[in-house]
Amino acid sequence: MSPRDRFERGLRETGLRHQRFIRYDDECLYLTMPSTPKGTAKVLSGRGIKVHGLLYWSDALRSVENSSVEVRYDPDDWGTVYARVGATWQQCHSEHYSVFASRSAGEIRIASAELRARQRTSTANGYVTASALANFLAGTSQSEAVLKQRRRDAASRDLTLMSGRELRGIQPPDEREIPVEVASAEVARIEPETIEALKGFDIKGGYDGD
């Protein structure tokens, strides 16, 4: 019996089990994003929250200053983090948002190491500040390693957006309306062009296509 046959037999025997479906929406995205080691960040009065050494701000943080909030971040976008204020997630933007937006964790890591190495030749500690990193990324002196990572991130981001659009179109079905024999195809359907694009994606290293 094939995996598809087993899946369809399970649907016939146990039903669709609506409680097991998870909607692919903003709340799902926030909850599946990584967090800091502590999972929270303290809201500094008038400054915002500090995540990975960078400050982020949202007007919504004014109501919870000097307290800790749950935080999440997108590894592919260092310009924005998300803080749970009350019952909602709020977007918090970096003080250097125009530079860090759409910069990935990989690019930030490579650029920070390169800038630190350069500064060691002229300063004692080679400490990298947020302003220095932003100026470095906004300039034209990045190494080939930084530029290569940026190209890989762009390819991976396009694939993620395409797959996300497919998943957002899949909603938990109504058991009364969808016949069991076609339910599995309706729940997990992804367009052929998305499957073709996924063939060039390596989960360990990102996109490995042309």
Helices and strands as residue ranges (DSSP letters): H 3-14, G 18-20, H 26-32, E 40-44, E 48-51, E 54-57, G 59-64, E 68-74, E 77-85, E 88-94, H 97-100, H 105-120, H 130-138, H 144-168, H 180-187, H 192-198, E 201-202, E 206-207
